[in-house]
Amino acid sequence: MSPALAQEISPDVSESLEAEVLRLSFDDLPAFESDGFMLGYRDTIFQVEGQVGVDNYDQQIEGYQPPYDPAREWIAGQFPSEVIKMGDLMYTGAGIEQLTMDDIGQLTGLDIENFQLADVPFLQDFTLSDLVGDVPFLGDYALADIPNLADKIGGAGSEDMLSQYLANNPDIGQMTIGNSELGSLQVSDVPNLGATKMGEMPEVGDDVVANVPGLSAAQFGSFPGLEMVGGLIPIAKQDISFGAKEYSGGKATPKPVSGGTNGKETWEPIACVGGCAHIELYDSDISPIKGAWAGSNWMTSKHRVKDGFGVLGAMFNEAGAYRVPFGSTFALQVRGTDEKTGAADWGLAFRVCYRGTPDLGCTAYFMEVPLPITTQEGATILTGVKDGLGGSTQPIKAPDGWEDLRPETPSDVKALIGANTPSGSRGGFGLCGEGPGGVNFQSLAAAFSSIEGDYSSVGAYTGGGYGLGRYQYMTYREDVRASIKAKPGGNTFLAKADAGGGISAAEVEQYFPAADQDAVFKTDQTNNIEQAMGEGFTGSRIIERVGQIHFGGSGAPIDGGWSDTHGRLTLQTYGEELAETYQSVESSSGSDSTCKAGSGSAETVSESLEEMYGFNTSSGPDGGNQACLWSVNKILENAGVQPLGNSVPGNPEPGGQVWVPAAEWDLQNGRGTRVSQSEAKAGDIVIEGGNEEHVGICKNDGCSVVLSNSSSRAAFKWESDITFDGVYGGTPGRIYRLNN
């Protein structure tokens, strides 16, 4: 199901964890969050045994060439398929060596026989002699029977077999695929190449998975005997299941890999003492990081740990031990073990977060839901990467439907959020209002956006950081860092940004959402305006100088000629362009310093909402399963308001009223005005704040309760907070007041 169409659905979760593993491919695995490396054989021995060990090793392997070099380095943002070597998989009985290129083509639908050799990365360093040595019977072909190959090596018309021809012309045998005309040949031009097993081509051992066309897209279940690479990717094997009598004395479990937040924001492993039912884990045979999971203890949820943080964490502060391989949306738990059968039962646990303004933190993962899944000793299970953070740094996609097992948020939690959420008082972080000198913050923000980008923009990496969002505030700024650190995973995100790792638009929206950007903007620009006025500027020159300070810092020379790495604007021209756009926005919108709703539309929508509360949505798209926007538009129609979502160019569902991003496009392009939660009124529209997966309507002033479609009940009666109870990741929704 498209993320933009996701709803509350009734999931089918009867399949096992092992079945989910077998459906994964290398392409499904997330990028590495941080840099890393692995040592080669000699360096590893030197670390453990010193030079004496290295000398002994050299004597033992004299005359022997190891099949591949396990040494490698990787940087944040690289994917496992770009790091895992074929040698990791081929030389340990995993079965990859049995695959041929034709096999991989059949598994993935690629017509590899028609690939040019130049488009097969692992072949680029092969010489023609290598191919003759590796590909069965290739050397026995007469040149007359392989005319395309013969033509490339000057053998057209020769009566020799290929092996004879190369023996007489050794220089031709040293031609490489990547640096000769051989690269223009197709795989089918080289007999038996597509049918040659990977294990018969030892040169491929040092190539990464991504260099074998199609291999990264093939499901693990299609690999003969494949297990996984422990530690680097999120899978281990279940070993012995222990009951509650284990570690019943004063000794703690030695290698805990389950845990909780322990009262802080980030997960940590927590050992168990005094009776600890658990499963032990072990590595796959092919793990290049030996011992990554060996002997690790994953406790059942009977092991109660301190969890949660903030105001909400004080209310519910205990959870069953867990890991978070799918990210923070829900936790994965071992619910129970059976020593006699070696079985383990599994379940999920959910929490409630409110990370907007104010930041109320998160409850413990206290809402536990059993899964109809039992695994046995020897089963492959999902663990998340071995990162010391429960697998959260590289979350994998959850099985379909698991997120929708989330229970209704308890009423006492909703009441606590409501009691701690301002309703009606003017917020300090919105863009409504004037700054010093009568500067209109909304118009100033629009002017900056015309130069810098939108709320999800990512600038170039420069000076040790990235410019983020609508105003391109750098990640090394203390105010920006403080805002990001307040989010779960914020420190990890900043570490990646500091190191120049790739930053996505989705991450900007998650760690530095629009409301936080506006908060920093309003405070920062107030200081900049005051500086400009203190320097004697008035009128439009205030805006020019504010632009110069924003562009070059508080010490930027007035009307200076300095430029940034892009070289498009100088300090002076940046300020001039900002002032010109600011004036244009002011003139065209006729804006004053207040945020206004459109002719009482919020009140009208609120009345319609009360009138239609709980109406049946089964006549909507997909029987109500994709009816979140459709149902909101029914409320608007009843209020005499035009529907949302039909104006955006490129809407894949024009008139279908199911594509939530189209509704937000309308709201951002004349139909609505963005407001903060403290300014929100009953009847305002709420767009899910992560990937625009859901939409609802504020039920009350302050928007502590949002009403939206519940597809599992086919009714417009799901009551949640503005994060939609964290079902879509916990990012607060964006609130808009309808103008028309």
C-alpha positions in Angstrom: 0.0 0.0 0.0 1.3 3.4 -0.9 2.5 5.3 2.2 0.4 8.3 1.3 -2.7 6.1 1.4 -2.0 4.2 4.6 -4.9 3.8 7.0 -5.9 1.9 10.1 -6.3 -1.6 8.5 -7.0 -5.1 9.9 -3.7 -6.8 9.4 -2.9 -10.4 8.6 0.2 -11.2 10.7 0.0 -15.0 10.9 3.2 -15.6 9.0 6.4 -16.3 10.9 9.3 -14.0 11.5 11.4 -16.4 9.4 9.0 -16.0 6.5 9.4 -12.2 6.7 13.2 -12.7 6.6 13.0 -14.8 3.5 11.1 -12.0 1.7 13.8 -9.5 2.3 16.5 -8.7 -0.1 19.7 -6.6 0.2 17.8 -3.8 -1.4 15.4 -3.8 1.5 18.2 -3.2 4.1 18.8 0.4 5.2 22.0 2.4 4.7 24.7 2.4 7.4 24.2 5.3 9.8 27.9 5.7 10.7 31.3 4.9 9.2 33.0 1.6 9.9 35.7 -0.8 8.9 36.8 -4.5 9.1 40.4 -5.6 9.3 42.1 -8.1 7.0 43.5 -11.4 8.2 47.0 -10.2 9.1 45.8 -7.0 10.8 43.3 -9.0 12.9 46.0 -11.5 14.0 48.4 -8.6 14.8 45.8 -7.0 17.1 45.3 -10.3 19.0 48.7 -12.0 18.9 51.2 -9.3 17.9 54.0 -9.6 15.4 54.8 -13.2 16.5 51.3 -14.3 15.5 51.6 -12.5 12.1 55.0 -14.3 11.4 53.4 -17.7 12.2 50.4 -16.9 10.0 52.7 -16.0 7.1 54.6 -19.3 7.5 51.4 -21.3 7.5 49.9 -19.8 4.4 53.2 -19.6 2.4 52.3 -20.5 -1.2 48.6 -20.2 -0.5 46.4 -17.4 -1.7 43.4 -16.6 0.5 40.2 -16.7 -1.5 39.5 -13.0 -0.7 40.5 -10.1 1.5 37.9 -9.4 4.2 39.3 -5.9 4.9 37.0 -3.0 4.0 35.9 0.4 5.0 32.5 2.1 4.6 31.0 5.5 5.2 27.6 6.6 6.5 25.0 6.4 3.8 26.4 3.3 2.0 24.1 0.3 1.7 25.0 -3.3 2.8 25.0 -4.4 -0.8 27.9 -1.9 -1.3 29.8 -3.3 1.7 29.1 -7.0 1.9 31.6 -8.9 -0.2 30.8 -12.0 -2.3 33.6 -13.7 -0.4 31.6 -13.2 2.8 28.8 -15.3 1.2 30.7 -17.8 -1.0 33.3 -19.4 1.2 31.2 -20.5 4.2 28.7 -22.9 2.7 25.9 -20.3 2.3 25.2 -21.5 -1.3 25.8 -18.3 -3.2 28.6 -20.0 -5.0 26.0 -22.2 -6.6 24.2 -19.3 -8.3 24.9 -18.3 -11.9 24.1 -15.0 -13.6 21.3 -16.7 -15.5 19.9 -18.0 -12.2 19.9 -14.4 -10.8 18.3 -13.2 -14.0 15.4 -15.7 -13.5 15.0 -14.6 -9.9 14.8 -10.9 -10.7 13.4 -10.8 -14.2 16.6 -9.3 -15.7 17.6 -10.4 -19.2 21.3 -10.8 -18.3 22.2 -12.7 -21.4 21.7 -9.4 -23.3 23.8 -7.3 -20.9 27.0 -5.9 -22.4 30.0 -7.1 -20.5 30.8 -3.5 -19.7 27.6 -3.4 -17.7 28.6 -6.3 -15.4 30.8 -4.6 -12.8 32.4 -7.7 -11.3 33.8 -8.7 -14.7 35.7 -5.4 -15.4 39.0 -6.6 -14.1 38.8 -10.1 -15.6 41.2 -10.8 -18.4 40.2 -13.0 -21.4 42.5 -15.7 -20.0 40.6 -15.5 -16.7 37.3 -16.1 -18.5 38.8 -19.1 -20.4 40.0 -20.5 -17.1 36.7 -20.0 -15.3 34.0 -20.6 -17.9 33.5 -24.3 -18.6 34.6 -25.4 -22.1 35.0 -21.8 -23.3 38.6 -22.5 -24.5 37.4 -25.5 -26.5 35.2 -23.3 -28.8 36.5 -22.8 -32.3 36.8 -19.1 -33.2 34.6 -19.7 -36.1 31.8 -20.6 -33.7 32.1 -17.5 -31.6 32.3 -14.8 -34.4 31.6 -11.7 -32.3 34.3 -12.6 -29.8 36.7 -13.6 -32.5 36.1 -10.2 -34.2 37.1 -8.3 -31.1 40.4 -10.2 -30.7 41.5 -10.2 -34.4 40.7 -13.9 -34.8 38.1 -13.7 -37.6 38.9 -16.3 -40.2 41.2 -18.3 -37.9 40.6 -22.1 -37.6 42.1 -22.2 -34.1 40.2 -23.0 -30.9 40.1 -20.0 -28.5 42.6 -21.6 -26.1 45.1 -22.3 -28.9 44.7 -18.7 -30.3 45.5 -17.2 -26.8 48.5 -19.5 -26.4 49.9 -18.2 -29.6 48.9 -14.6 -28.7 49.5 -14.2 -25.0 49.1 -10.4 -25.0 45.5 -10.9 -26.2 44.8 -13.1 -23.2 45.7 -10.2 -20.9 43.1 -7.9 -22.4 40.7 -6.9 -19.6 36.9 -6.5 -20.0 36.9 -3.0 -18.7 39.8 -1.6 -20.8 39.2 -3.1 -24.2 36.6 -3.7 -26.9 35.6 -6.9 -25.1 33.3 -4.7 -23.0 30.9 -4.2 -26.0 30.2 -7.9 -26.2 27.0 -9.3 -24.8 27.0 -12.1 -22.1 25.4 -14.3 -24.8 28.5 -13.8 -27.0 30.6 -15.7 -24.5 29.4 -19.3 -24.4 28.5 -20.6 -21.0 29.4 -17.4 -19.2 25.8 -16.8 -18.0 25.7 -20.5 -16.8 29.0 -20.3 -14.9 28.6 -20.7 -11.1 29.9 -17.8 -9.0 32.0 -20.4 -7.1 33.8 -21.2 -10.4 35.0 -17.6 -10.7 37.2 -17.0 -7.6 38.1 -13.5 -8.8 34.6 -12.4 -7.8 35.3 -12.9 -4.1 36.5 -9.3 -3.5 33.6 -7.8 -5.3 30.6 -6.5 -3.3 27.1 -7.8 -3.8 26.1 -4.7 -5.7 28.6 -5.5 -8.5 26.7 -8.7 -9.5 23.7 -7.5 -11.5 20.4 -8.3 -9.9 21.8 -10.1 -6.8 20.9 -7.3 -4.4 17.2 -7.5 -5.5 16.8 -11.2 -5.1 14.9 -12.4 -2.1 17.0 -14.2 0.6 14.6 -17.1 0.4 15.7 -17.8 -3.2 19.3 -18.2 -2.2 20.5 -21.8 -1.8 21.3 -22.2 1.9 21.8 -18.5 2.6 21.9 -17.4 6.1 23.1 -13.8 6.9 26.0 -11.6 7.8 25.7 -11.2 11.5 26.1 -7.7 13.1 26.1 -5.9 9.8 22.5 -6.7 8.9 19.5 -7.2 11.1 19.2 -11.0 11.5 20.4 -13.7 13.9 19.6 -17.3 14.7 17.5 -18.5 17.7 19.4 -20.9 19.9 18.3 -22.4 23.2 15.1 -21.2 25.0 15.4 -20.9 28.7 12.7 -20.7 31.4 12.2 -18.4 34.4 14.6 -20.4 36.6 17.6 -19.4 34.6 19.8 -16.8 36.4 17.6 -17.1 39.4 20.5 -16.3 41.8 22.4 -13.1 42.0 24.2 -13.4 38.7 23.1 -11.2 35.9 22.6 -12.3 32.3 26.1 -11.7 30.7 25.2 -10.6 27.2 21.8 -8.8 27.2 20.5 -7.6 23.9 17.0 -6.7 25.1 16.3 -3.7 27.2 14.6 -0.3 27.3 15.3 3.4 27.7 16.1 3.1 31.4 14.5 6.5 32.0 16.4 8.2 29.1 15.4 8.9 25.5 17.6 6.2 23.9 17.5 2.5 24.2 20.1 0.6 26.0 20.7 -3.2 26.9 19.5 -4.1 30.4 20.7 -7.2 32.1 18.3 -9.4 34.1 18.8 -10.8 37.6 16.7 -13.2 39.7 14.9 -15.5 37.2 15.3 -14.6 33.6 13.4 -16.4 30.9 15.1 -15.7 27.6 16.3 -17.0 24.3 20.0 -17.2 23.4 21.1 -16.2 19.9 24.0 -17.2 17.7 25.6 -16.0 14.5 25.1 -17.4 11.0 27.9 -19.5 9.8 28.9 -16.8 7.3 29.2 -13.8 9.6 32.4 -11.9 8.9 32.0 -10.4 12.4 32.4 -13.6 14.4 30.7 -13.5 17.8 28.4 -10.6 17.0 25.4 -12.5 18.4 27.0 -15.6 20.0 25.5 -16.3 23.4 23.4 -13.1 23.5 20.4 -13.0 25.9 17.1 -11.7 24.6 14.8 -11.6 27.7 11.1 -12.2 27.6 8.7 -9.3 28.3 8.4 -10.8 31.9 11.6 -8.9 32.5 10.3 -5.5 33.5 12.6 -2.6 32.7 12.5 1.2 33.3 11.3 2.8 30.2 9.8 6.1 28.8 10.9 9.7 29.5 9.4 13.1 30.1 6.0 13.9 31.4 4.4 10.9 29.7 7.3 8.7 30.9 6.5 9.6 34.4 2.9 8.3 34.0 3.9 4.9 32.4 7.5 4.1 33.2 7.8 0.4 32.9 7.8 -2.0 29.9 8.7 -5.6 29.1 12.2 -6.0 27.7 12.3 -5.3 24.0 14.3 -4.4 20.9 13.3 -1.8 18.2 14.4 -3.3 14.8 11.6 -1.4 13.0 12.4 1.9 14.5 10.5 3.7 17.3 6.9 3.1 16.1 6.6 -0.1 18.0 8.9 -2.6 19.9 9.5 -6.3 19.3 9.2 -8.6 22.3 9.7 -12.2 23.2 6.6 -12.8 25.2 7.4 -16.3 26.5 9.6 -19.4 26.1 9.1 -23.1 26.4 12.2 -25.0 27.5 10.8 -28.4 26.6 10.0 -27.6 23.0 12.6 -24.8 22.5 9.8 -22.4 21.4 9.5 -18.7 21.7 6.3 -16.6 21.4 6.4 -13.1 20.0 4.6 -9.8 20.3 4.7 -6.1 19.8 4.5 -3.2 22.2 3.4 0.4 21.6 3.9 3.7 23.3 2.4 7.2 23.1 4.6 10.2 22.3 4.0 13.9 22.2 7.2 15.6 20.8 5.7 18.9 19.6 5.6 22.1 21.6 5.4 21.5 24.5 7.5 18.3 24.4 5.9 15.8 26.7 8.3 12.9 25.9 7.1 9.3 25.5 5.4 6.7 27.7 7.1 3.3 28.1 6.2 0.7 25.5 3.3 -0.4 27.8 0.6 -1.4 25.3 1.5 -5.0 24.6 -0.1 -7.0 21.7 0.6 -10.7 21.1 1.5 -11.9 17.6 0.3 -15.3 16.3 4.0 -16.2 15.8 6.0 -18.9 17.5 9.6 -19.7 16.5 11.8 -22.8 17.3 15.5 -23.3 18.0 17.4 -22.7 14.8 14.9 -20.2 13.4 16.1 -17.1 11.7 14.7 -14.1 13.5 14.7 -10.3 13.0 16.9 -8.6 15.6 17.9 -5.3 14.1 21.6 -4.4 13.6 23.9 -4.9 16.6 24.3 -1.2 17.3 23.9 -1.0 21.1 20.6 0.9 20.5 18.2 -2.0 20.0 18.6 -2.0 16.2 17.0 1.5 15.9 19.8 3.2 14.0 19.0 1.2 10.8 15.3 0.4 11.0 13.9 -2.0 8.5 10.4 -1.9 7.0 7.9 -3.5 9.2 5.7 -6.3 7.9 2.4 -5.1 6.4 -0.3 -4.5 9.0 1.8 -4.6 12.1 1.6 -0.9 12.8 -2.2 -1.1 12.7 -2.3 -3.5 15.7 -1.8 -0.5 17.9 -4.4 -0.3 20.6 -6.5 2.8 21.3 -4.6 5.4 23.4 -5.9 5.1 27.0 -8.1 8.0 28.1 -5.9 8.9 31.0 -3.0 9.4 28.6 -5.1 11.6 26.3 -6.2 13.6 29.4 -2.6 14.1 30.5 -1.7 15.4 27.0 -4.7 17.7 26.9 -3.9 19.0 30.4 -0.3 19.9 29.3 -1.2 21.3 25.8 -1.9 25.0 25.6 -5.3 25.7 24.0 -6.1 29.2 22.8 -3.0 31.1 24.1 -0.9 32.6 21.4 2.2 30.5 20.7 5.7 31.9 20.6 6.8 29.7 17.7 4.2 30.5 15.0 4.9 33.0 12.3 1.9 35.2 13.2 2.7 38.7 14.4 5.2 41.5 13.8 8.8 41.7 14.8 10.8 44.8 15.7 10.3 47.6 13.3 6.9 46.3 12.1 8.5 43.5 10.1 5.9 40.8 9.1 7.3 37.4 10.0 5.1 35.6 7.6 6.2 37.7 4.6 9.8 37.6 5.7 9.6 33.8 5.9 8.1 33.6 2.4 10.9 35.8 1.1 13.6 33.6 2.6 11.8 30.5 1.3 11.9 31.9 -2.3 15.7 31.9 -2.0 16.5 28.9 0.3 13.8 26.3 -0.3 10.9 24.5 1.5 10.7 22.9 4.9 12.2 19.6 3.6 15.1 21.1 1.7 18.7 19.9 2.3 21.6 22.1 1.4 25.1 21.2 0.4 27.5 19.9 3.0 29.9 22.8 3.9 31.9 23.9 6.9 31.1 20.7 8.8 27.3 20.8 8.5 24.2 21.0 6.3 21.7 23.7 5.7 18.3 22.4 6.6 14.8 23.4 5.7 13.0 26.5 4.6 15.6 28.9 6.0 18.7 26.7 5.5 19.8 26.9 9.1 23.1 25.0 9.5 23.3 21.8 11.6 26.2 23.2 13.6 24.2 26.0 15.1 23.6 25.5 18.8 19.9 26.4 18.5 19.4 24.0 15.7 21.3 21.2 17.5 19.3 21.8 20.7 16.0 21.4 18.8 17.2 18.2 17.0 18.7 16.6 20.1 15.2 16.7 21.7 14.0 14.1 19.2 14.6 10.3 19.5 17.6 9.5 17.4 18.6 13.2 17.2 22.1 12.7 18.3 22.7 10.0 15.7 21.2 12.2 13.0 23.6 15.1 14.0 26.6 12.8 14.1 25.7 11.8 10.5 25.3 15.4 9.5 28.6 16.4 11.1 30.4 13.7 9.1 28.8 14.6 5.8 26.6 11.5 5.6 23.6 11.7 3.2 20.6 13.5 4.6 17.1 12.9 3.2 14.1 15.2 3.1 12.2 12.7 5.3 14.9 13.0 8.0 14.6 16.8 7.9 10.9 16.6 8.5 11.5 14.1 11.3 14.3 15.8 13.2 13.8 19.4 12.3 10.1 19.8 11.5 8.4 22.9 10.2 7.3 24.1 13.6 10.8 23.8 15.0 12.2 25.6 12.0 9.7 28.5 12.5 10.6 28.6 16.2 14.3 29.1 15.4 13.5 31.5 12.6 11.3 33.8 14.7 13.9 34.0 17.5 16.8 34.4 15.2 15.3 37.0 12.9 14.1 39.0 15.9 17.8 39.3 16.9 18.8 40.0 13.3 16.2 42.8 13.0 17.3 44.3 16.3 20.9 44.3 15.1 20.0 45.9 11.8 18.0 48.6 13.5 20.9 49.1 16.0 23.2 49.7 13.1 20.9 52.6 11.9 19.0 50.9 9.1 15.3 51.8 8.5 12.6 50.8 6.0 13.5 48.3 3.3 17.2 48.6 4.3 16.3 46.7 7.5 15.2 43.7 5.4 18.4 44.0 3.2 20.6 44.0 6.3 18.7 41.1 7.9 19.3 39.1 4.7 23.0 39.9 4.9 23.2 38.8 8.5 21.3 35.6 7.8 23.6 34.8 4.8 26.9 35.7 6.4 26.5 35.8 10.2 26.3 38.7 12.6 29.7 39.9 11.6 28.9 40.1 7.9 30.3 43.4 6.4 27.6 45.7 5.3 26.8 45.4 1.5 29.9 43.0 1.3 30.9 41.2 -1.8 31.5 37.8 -0.1 29.7 34.8 -1.7 29.1 31.2 -0.6 30.1 28.0 -2.2 27.4 28.3 -4.9 28.6 31.7 -6.0 25.2 32.9 -7.1 24.7 35.7 -4.6 26.9 38.0 -2.6 26.0 39.5 0.8 24.7 42.6 -1.0 22.7 40.9 -3.7 21.2 38.4 -1.2 19.9 41.3 0.9 18.6 43.1 -2.2 16.8 40.0 -3.5 15.3 39.3 0.0 14.0 42.9 0.3 12.5 42.9 -3.2 10.7 39.6 -2.6 9.5 40.7 0.9 8.0 43.8 -0.6 6.3 41.8 -3.4 4.8 39.4 -0.9 3.5 42.2 1.3 1.9 44.0 -1.8 0.4 40.9 -3.4 -1.1 39.4 -0.3 -2.2 42.6 1.4 -1.0 40.9 4.5 -1.0 42.5 7.9 0.6 41.0 11.0 -2.2 38.7 12.0 -3.1 35.2 11.0 -6.7 35.1 9.9 -9.0 32.2 9.1 -11.2 32.4 6.1 -14.7 33.8 7.0 -15.4 31.6 9.9 -14.6 28.4 8.0 -13.1 26.7 11.1 -16.3 27.3 13.0 -18.4 26.0 10.1 -16.3 22.9 9.7 -16.4 22.2 13.4 -20.2 22.4 13.4 -20.3 19.9 10.4 -17.8 17.7 12.3 -20.2 17.5 15.3 -23.1 16.8 13.1 -21.4 13.9 11.2 -19.3 12.4 14.0 -19.0 8.6 13.5 -20.5 8.5 10.0 -20.0 5.3 8.0 -17.1 5.5 5.5 -17.5 2.1 3.9 -18.7 3.7 0.7 -15.4 5.5 0.4 -12.4 4.4 -1.7 -11.4 0.7 -1.2 -14.4 0.1 1.1 -13.2 2.8 3.5 -9.6 1.5 3.8 -8.3 4.5 1.9 -10.9 7.0 2.9 -9.1 9.4 5.2 -9.1 12.3 2.7 -12.5 11.3 1.2 -14.1 11.4 4.6 -12.6 14.8 5.5 -14.0 16.1 2.2 -17.4 14.8 3.2 -17.2 16.9 6.3 -16.2 19.9 4.2 -19.0 19.3 1.7 -21.5 19.2 4.5 -20.1 22.6 5.7 -20.4 24.1 2.2 -16.7 24.1 1.6 -15.0 22.9 -1.6 -13.1 19.6 -1.3 -9.3 19.4 -0.9 -6.9 17.6 -3.2 -8.2 18.2 -6.7 -5.9 21.1 -7.8 -2.4 19.8 -7.5 -0.6 19.1 -10.8 0.3 15.5 -11.3 -2.2 14.1 -8.8 -2.2 10.4 -9.6 -5.8 10.1 -8.3 -7.5 13.3 -9.7 -11.1 13.4 -8.3 -10.4 10.2 -6.3 -9.8 12.2 -3.1 -7.4 9.6 -1.7 -4.0 11.3 -2.2 -3.2 13.2 1.0 -0.2 15.2 -0.4 -2.7 16.8 -2.9 -4.7 18.1 0.0 -1.7 19.7 1.6 -0.7 21.2 -1.8 -4.1 22.9 -1.9 -3.7 24.2 1.7 -0.2 25.6 0.9 -1.3 27.2 -2.3 -4.1 29.5 -1.3 -6.7 27.2 0.4 -5.2 27.4 3.9 -3.0 29.2 6.4 -0.5 27.3 8.5 -1.1 27.8 12.3 0.6 26.4 15.4 -1.2 24.0 17.7 -1.6 26.7 20.4 -3.5 28.8 17.8 -5.5 25.9 16.4 -9.3 25.9 16.5 -11.8 23.2 16.3 -12.4 22.6 12.5 -8.8 23.2 11.5 -7.2 20.5 9.2 -4.4 18.3 10.4 -1.9 16.7 7.9 0.2 13.8 9.3 3.7 15.3 9.9 5.9 12.6 8.5 5.1 11.4 5.0 1.6 12.8 4.6 0.1 9.4 5.3 -3.1 10.6 7.0 -5.4 13.6 7.5 -7.9 14.6 10.1 -9.8 17.5 11.7 -9.2 19.2 15.1 -12.0 18.3 17.4 -11.3 21.1 19.9 -9.4 24.4 20.3 -5.8 23.7 20.8 -6.2 20.5 18.8 -5.3 18.1 21.6 -7.9 15.7 20.0 -8.0 15.0 16.2 -10.9 13.1 14.6 -10.2 11.0 11.5 -11.2 7.9 9.6 -10.8 4.5 11.2 -10.8 2.1 8.3 -10.8 -0.9 10.5 -14.2 0.3 11.8 -15.3 2.1 8.6 -16.3 5.1 10.6 -15.1 8.7 11.1 -14.5 8.3 14.8 -10.8 7.7 15.4 -9.8 10.1 18.2 -6.1 10.7 18.5 -3.5 13.4 19.3 -1.9 15.4 16.5 0.7 12.7 16.0 -2.2 10.3 15.3 -1.0 8.5 18.4 2.4 7.8 16.9 1.0 5.3 14.3 3.0 7.1 11.6 6.1 7.7 13.5 5.2 10.2 16.2 5.9 13.5 14.3 3.3 16.1 15.2 0.9 16.9 12.3 0.9 20.2 10.4 -2.2 22.3 11.1 -4.0 24.5 8.6 -6.9 26.9 8.8 -9.1 26.9 5.7 -9.2 30.2 3.9 -11.9 29.1 1.5 
